[in-house]
């Protein structure tokens, strides 16, 4: 949570009246940082809107302002239950503001529930673009509601799914991931389970959830897409630690993969792997972006793929400090700090077209560990 002083100073040390449902769970530093970041986003949004006016594009541009989920920490959330990572109202409900001068009347409020699945059909209708595809969309166009047109809008069920948890929401009711039923009009905070009072509604929504799981989740195949290497328009590919797989003692610098790097490479049995799909056969210059303390210099590392392998000696120390913490307004929790990694050439490796596993492993660990690894860089050589 980083934000410039000009936005943070307004909230630094502020006594905030609106708190999380359970104030004991709230980090005030996190909340103040979040509020300051909202100020920053508002300011930048204003710059974009003004640029559209200056370029005489405002009346021909639809601007949407929304977010993907609830707050990332416990803080005031309109008394709604849950936060990011939850399928309760507070975890999935977010604002959606739509601006189209001259077409959408200022102050228009759409009370009907909507979801991200509605954005494609809505924007396609507003822009007059026909939709193509082999399957019907689950979303509905909100265009008539935004444009103030009279329409018979029938109720529906909106499903929210995360980490094996599914909840179902209609205009009035929410069935949570545990099967409890809440009247969202009378009890938007989800304080009182009324499943026993409305067994037919609870049963209908439970059946709908099971049908959704069997018809939608069953079609979602495991995502095992490899990294494309050697795509002709882009000769260079970077394979970050974030998307690699650690083996043995190797671990990420933090549990959240974004911006993380591989560390604790202490044994010749340890390795890091990347699932790749080579688009173009040829010779590739390989480098590893690394950090290594002076006492660990001398390790020998090997990069291999199929029958091809190259090795290099870690001959130069590069031990930069971690950065980022000095700019944080609150603890970043499970996310990694970063450092200034340096490229170390590994040599030229031959890669054949097709799917393969790229492996980085030590043939010799000279000190306490071979190195820290941020990413592998592969550049297809000209003439290949």
C-alpha positions in Angstrom: 0.0 0.0 0.0 2.0 2.9 -1.3 0.7 6.4 -2.0 2.3 9.8 -2.3 2.3 12.2 0.6 0.0 14.7 -1.2 -2.8 12.2 -0.9 -1.8 10.4 2.3 -1.3 13.5 4.4 -5.1 14.1 4.4 -5.6 10.8 6.3 -2.4 10.5 8.3 -3.4 10.1 12.0 -7.1 10.8 11.1 -9.7 9.5 13.6 -12.1 7.6 11.3 -15.6 7.3 12.5 -16.7 4.6 10.1 -15.0 1.3 11.1 -15.1 -2.4 10.2 -17.9 -4.5 11.5 -15.4 -6.0 14.0 -13.1 -3.0 14.7 -10.6 -5.3 16.4 -9.7 -6.8 13.0 -9.1 -3.5 11.4 -5.6 -2.1 10.7 -6.0 1.7 10.8 -2.7 2.1 8.8 -4.2 -0.1 6.1 -7.5 1.8 6.1 -5.8 5.2 5.9 -3.6 4.0 3.1 -6.7 2.7 1.2 -8.5 6.0 1.6 -5.5 7.9 0.3 -5.2 5.6 -2.7 -8.9 6.2 -3.4 -8.1 9.9 -3.5 -5.2 9.2 -5.9 -7.5 7.2 -8.2 -10.2 9.9 -8.1 -7.6 12.5 -9.1 -6.3 10.3 -12.0 -9.8 9.5 -13.1 -10.5 13.2 -13.2 -7.4 13.7 -15.5 -8.7 11.1 -17.9 -12.2 12.6 -18.0 -10.7 16.1 -18.6 -8.5 14.7 -21.4 -11.6 13.3 -23.1 -13.2 16.8 -22.9 -10.0 18.5 -24.2 -9.8 16.1 -27.1 -13.5 16.5 -27.9 -14.1 12.8 -27.3 -16.3 12.8 -24.2 -19.6 12.5 -26.0 -18.3 9.6 -28.1 -16.7 7.7 -25.2 -18.3 5.4 -22.7 -16.3 5.4 -19.4 -16.8 2.7 -16.8 -15.5 2.9 -13.3 -15.6 -0.2 -11.2 -13.5 -2.7 -9.1 -13.2 -6.4 -9.0 -14.1 -7.3 -5.5 -14.5 -6.1 -1.9 -11.8 -4.5 0.2 -8.5 -6.2 0.7 -8.5 -5.7 4.5 -11.1 -5.4 7.2 -12.5 -1.8 7.1 -15.8 -0.1 6.7 -17.7 -1.8 3.9 -21.2 -0.4 4.2 -21.9 -2.9 7.0 -21.8 -5.7 4.4 -20.5 -9.1 5.5 -17.2 -10.2 4.1 -14.2 -8.8 2.2 -12.0 -9.8 -0.7 -11.8 -13.6 -1.0 -15.4 -14.0 0.4 -18.5 -14.8 -1.7 -20.7 -12.9 0.7 -22.1 -9.5 -0.2 -19.1 -7.6 1.1 -16.7 -9.7 -0.9 -18.3 -9.4 -4.3 -20.4 -6.3 -4.4 -18.6 -3.3 -5.9 -19.6 0.0 -7.5 -20.2 0.5 -11.2 -20.3 4.0 -12.5 -21.0 4.5 -16.2 -20.6 7.9 -18.0 -21.7 8.7 -21.5 -22.6 12.4 -21.9 -25.7 13.1 -23.9 -26.9 9.5 -23.8 -26.9 8.4 -20.1 -28.7 10.9 -18.0 -26.7 12.2 -15.0 -28.0 10.7 -11.7 -29.4 7.6 -13.3 -29.6 4.8 -10.7 -30.0 1.1 -11.8 -31.5 -0.8 -8.8 -31.5 -4.1 -10.5 -28.6 -6.4 -9.5 -25.9 -6.8 -12.2 -22.6 -8.5 -12.6 -19.4 -8.4 -14.6 -20.9 -10.9 -17.1 -23.3 -8.1 -18.1 -20.5 -5.7 -19.3 -19.9 -7.4 -22.7 -23.6 -7.5 -23.8 -24.1 -4.0 -22.4 -21.2 -2.4 -24.2 -21.9 -4.2 -27.4 -25.4 -2.9 -27.5 -24.4 0.6 -26.6 -21.7 0.6 -29.2 -23.9 -1.1 -31.9 -21.5 -4.0 -32.2 -22.9 -7.5 -33.0 -21.9 -10.3 -30.7 -20.4 -13.5 -32.1 -19.8 -16.9 -30.5 -21.0 -20.4 -30.3 -22.6 -20.2 -26.9 -25.2 -17.8 -25.4 -24.0 -15.3 -22.9 -25.0 -15.6 -19.3 -25.0 -11.9 -18.9 -27.7 -9.4 -19.9 -27.4 -6.0 -21.5 -28.0 -3.2 -19.0 -28.3 -0.7 -21.9 -32.1 -0.3 -21.6 -31.8 0.4 -17.9 -28.9 2.9 -18.3 -30.8 4.7 -21.1 -34.0 4.9 -19.1 -36.1 2.7 -21.5 -39.1 0.9 -20.2 -38.4 -2.8 -20.0 -39.8 -5.9 -18.3 -36.8 -6.9 -16.3 -37.3 -10.4 -14.9 -35.5 -11.5 -11.8 -32.5 -13.8 -12.1 -29.8 -15.6 -10.1 -26.3 -14.2 -10.1 -23.6 -16.7 -9.0 -20.3 -15.8 -7.3 -17.6 -18.4 -7.1 -14.2 -18.4 -5.5 -11.9 -21.1 -4.1 -14.6 -23.8 -4.2 -17.2 -21.5 -2.5 -20.4 -20.6 -4.4 -23.1 -18.1 -3.4 -26.3 -17.2 -5.2 -28.0 -13.8 -5.3 -31.4 -12.7 -6.6 -32.8 -9.2 -6.2 -34.0 -10.1 -2.7 -32.2 -13.2 -1.5 -28.7 -14.4 -1.0 -27.8 -18.1 -0.4 -24.3 -18.1 1.0 -21.6 -20.8 0.5 -22.7 -22.6 3.6 -26.4 -22.8 2.5 -27.7 -20.1 4.8 -30.4 -17.8 3.3 -30.5 -14.0 3.9 -33.1 -11.4 2.9 -30.9 -8.7 1.4 -33.6 -6.1 1.4 -34.4 -6.4 5.1 -31.0 -7.6 6.2 -28.2 -6.3 3.9 -25.6 -7.1 6.6 -26.5 -10.9 6.5 -27.0 -11.1 10.2 -30.0 -13.4 10.3 -30.3 -16.8 8.5 -34.0 -17.2 7.4 -33.6 -20.5 5.6 -35.9 -22.2 8.1 -38.6 -19.5 7.5 -38.3 -19.8 3.7 -37.4 -23.4 3.0 -38.8 -23.4 -0.5 -36.6 -20.4 -1.5 -33.6 -21.9 0.1 -34.1 -25.2 -1.6 -34.6 -23.6 -5.0 -31.4 -21.6 -4.7 -29.5 -24.7 -3.5 -30.7 -26.6 -6.5 -29.7 -23.7 -8.7 -26.2 -23.7 -7.2 -25.8 -27.4 -7.9 -27.0 -27.0 -11.4 -24.6 -24.1 -12.0 -21.7 -26.2 -10.6 -22.5 -29.1 -13.0 -23.2 -27.0 -16.0 -20.6 -24.2 -15.6 -17.8 -25.4 -13.3 -17.8 -28.8 -15.0 -16.8 -27.1 -18.3 -13.9 -25.2 -16.8 -10.9 -27.2 -17.6 -7.7 -27.0 -15.5 -5.7 -24.1 -16.9 -2.3 -25.5 -17.8 -1.4 -23.1 -20.5 2.4 -23.0 -21.1 4.5 -19.9 -21.7 5.0 -19.2 -25.4 8.7 -18.9 -26.2 10.0 -17.6 -29.6 6.7 -16.1 -30.9 7.9 -14.5 -34.2 6.9 -10.9 -33.5 8.6 -10.9 -30.1 12.0 -12.6 -30.0 12.5 -12.1 -26.3 10.5 -14.0 -23.6 10.8 -13.5 -19.8 9.9 -16.4 -17.6 9.3 -15.0 -14.1 9.6 -16.9 -10.9 5.9 -16.0 -10.3 4.9 -18.5 -12.9 7.6 -21.1 -12.4 7.4 -24.1 -10.0 9.9 -24.5 -7.2 11.2 -28.0 -6.2 13.1 -29.2 -3.2 14.2 -26.5 -0.8 13.5 -23.7 -3.2 10.7 -21.4 -2.1 9.2 -18.1 -3.1 10.2 -14.9 -1.3 6.5 -14.6 -0.2 3.4 -16.7 -0.4 1.7 -14.3 -2.8 3.4 -15.0 -6.2 3.2 -11.5 -7.7 6.7 -9.8 -7.7 8.1 -12.8 -5.8 11.4 -14.4 -6.6 12.9 -17.9 -5.9 15.2 -18.2 -2.9 16.6 -20.8 -0.6 18.3 -22.7 -3.4 20.6 -24.7 -1.1 21.1 -28.1 -2.8 22.1 -29.6 -6.1 18.8 -31.5 -6.0 16.8 -28.3 -5.9 15.4 -27.0 -9.2 13.0 -24.5 -10.8 10.8 -25.4 -13.8 8.7 -23.6 -16.3 6.2 -25.2 -18.7 7.0 -23.7 -22.1 5.7 -24.0 -25.7 8.5 -23.1 -28.2 6.9 -21.5 -31.2 10.1 -21.3 -33.3 12.9 -23.8 -33.2 16.3 -22.2 -33.0 19.2 -21.0 -30.8 18.3 -18.8 -27.9 20.5 -16.6 -25.8 19.6 -17.4 -22.2 20.2 -15.2 -19.1 19.1 -15.4 -15.5 18.3 -12.3 -13.5 19.9 -13.1 -10.2 21.2 -11.9 -6.8 24.0 -13.6 -5.0 26.0 -12.7 -1.8 29.8 -12.6 -2.0 30.2 -15.7 0.2 28.0 -17.7 -2.2 30.0 -16.9 -5.4 31.2 -20.0 -7.3 28.1 -22.1 -7.8 27.6 -23.8 -11.1 24.1 -23.7 -12.6 22.6 -25.6 -15.5 19.7 -24.7 -17.8 18.3 -27.6 -19.7 15.4 -28.3 -22.0 14.9 -31.7 -23.7 18.3 -32.8 -25.0 19.8 -29.3 -24.8 21.7 -28.1 -21.8 24.1 -25.2 -20.9 25.9 -24.3 -17.7 27.5 -21.2 -16.2 29.5 -20.3 -13.1 28.2 -17.6 -10.8 31.4 -15.6 -10.9 30.2 -12.2 -9.7 28.5 -11.2 -6.4 25.4 -9.1 -6.7 23.7 -8.6 -3.4 21.4 -5.6 -3.5 19.1 -4.7 -0.6 15.4 -5.3 -0.5 13.4 -2.2 -1.4 9.8 -1.2 -1.0 9.3 -1.3 2.7 10.4 2.3 3.1 7.5 3.4 0.9 4.8 1.3 2.4 2.0 2.9 4.4 1.0 -0.4 5.9 2.4 -3.9 6.1 2.2 -5.7 2.8 1.5 -9.0 4.5 2.0 -12.0 2.2 3.4 -10.0 -0.7 7.1 -9.8 -1.5 9.6 -7.0 -1.3 11.8 -6.6 -4.4 15.4 -6.0 -5.2 17.4 -4.9 -8.2 18.3 -8.2 -9.9 21.1 -8.3 -12.5 21.3 -10.4 -15.7 23.8 -13.1 -15.8 24.4 -14.8 -19.3 24.0 -18.5 -19.2 24.9 -19.1 -22.9 23.1 -20.2 -26.0 20.7 -23.1 -25.8 18.9 -24.9 -28.7 15.2 -25.1 -28.3 13.0 -27.2 -30.6 9.4 -26.4 -31.5 6.8 -27.8 -29.2 5.9 -28.1 -25.6 8.6 -28.8 -23.1 9.9 -28.3 -19.6 12.6 -25.8 -19.0 14.7 -26.6 -15.9 17.2 -24.5 -13.9 19.3 -26.6 -11.5 22.6 -26.3 -9.7 25.5 -28.7 -10.4 27.4 -27.2 -7.5 26.3 -25.0 -4.7 29.4 -23.2 -3.5 28.0 -21.5 -0.4 24.8 -21.4 1.6 22.7 -21.1 -1.6 23.3 -20.8 -5.3 21.4 -17.5 -5.9 18.1 -15.8 -5.8 16.2 -15.9 -9.1 13.8 -13.3 -10.5 13.3 -14.7 -14.0 14.9 -16.4 -17.0 15.2 -14.4 -20.2 15.3 -16.2 -23.6 16.1 -14.3 -26.8 15.9 -16.0 -30.2 19.1 -15.2 -32.2 18.7 -13.7 -35.6 19.0 -16.0 -38.6 17.2 -18.8 -36.8 
